[in-house]
């Protein structure tokens, strides 16, 4: 088997899942994003987006902050340094394999 292709075996499974890959790709390009922005950017359902964000938070790739603007609640999501590193590592592994 090609050495580069063997690298696919070691892909980060947290990020490799398509919805989480989409979320991390969006968050990688911005400082932060609120839940509604991610909802529209990813076209996931609210429940699906929420569950994938929780999985990314559990892996310490995303921080989730609940804030209020006046009386309106907002959920702000940010990719952590570990999340940025994991995403970049994933991209490099995919580039090498392809």
N, C-alpha and C positions, 0 to 999 in steps of 0.2 A: 504494500500500500504506500502511496505517495506520502512523504513526511508531512507536507503541508496539510493534506487531507486528514491525517491522523489527529491534527490539532482540533478538528471538529468534535472529536470525542470529548475533549476537555472544555468545551464551550460552557460558559456560565449559564446554567439552566434558569436562573432567576430572570436574567435579561433576555435569554433566547426565546422565551414564550412571546409570540407575536404582539399581543396587546401590551405587555410590559416593555418590549423593545420599542414600540411606538411611543409610549409614555416617556421612556428615558430619552429617546431621540428628540422629542419636543422639549423636554426640560433641559437637555444639554445645550440648547440654542438660546435659552433665556435665563435671566437671573432667577426669576420665579414666575409662577403662573397660578391663577386661581382655578378652582374646580370647574367653573363654567367655561373658561378658556380651554382647559384640557378636554372637557366634554365635547366641545365643538371641533377642536383640532384632531381628536382621535376618532370621533364619531362612535364611541362606545356608549353603552347605556350607563345610566347613573350607578346602578348596582355593580355592573361589571368594572367600571372605572374605579369605584370605591374599593372593591375587593382587591384589584391589582395594585392600587396605591398602598393598601394595608400590607400586602406582601412585600412591596418595595421598601416600605417603612420598616418592617420587621427585619429585612436584610440590611438595614441602615444605609440604603441608597437614596432615600428620600426623607425629607422632614416635612411634616404636615402641621400647619399652625392655623388655629381657629381665631379669627379676629372679628371685630365689629367695626363697621363704618357707620356711625350713627347707630341706628337700630337694626341695620342690615348685617347679618352674619356673612363672613367670607372664609373660605378655606384656601389657604395659600400653600402651595407645594414648591419645594426646592430640591434640586439634586444636591446631595452632599458631596464632599470631596471624594469619598469612597465610591459614590455613585458615578461621578465623572470618570474616575480611574477605571471602574468596572466597564463602563460603556466604551471607553477608548481601547481597553484591552480586548473587548469583544470585537470591536471594529477591526483591530489589527489581526486577530485570529481569522476573521472572515476574509479579509484582504489576502492573507497568506494562502488560505485554502482555495480562493477563487483565482 
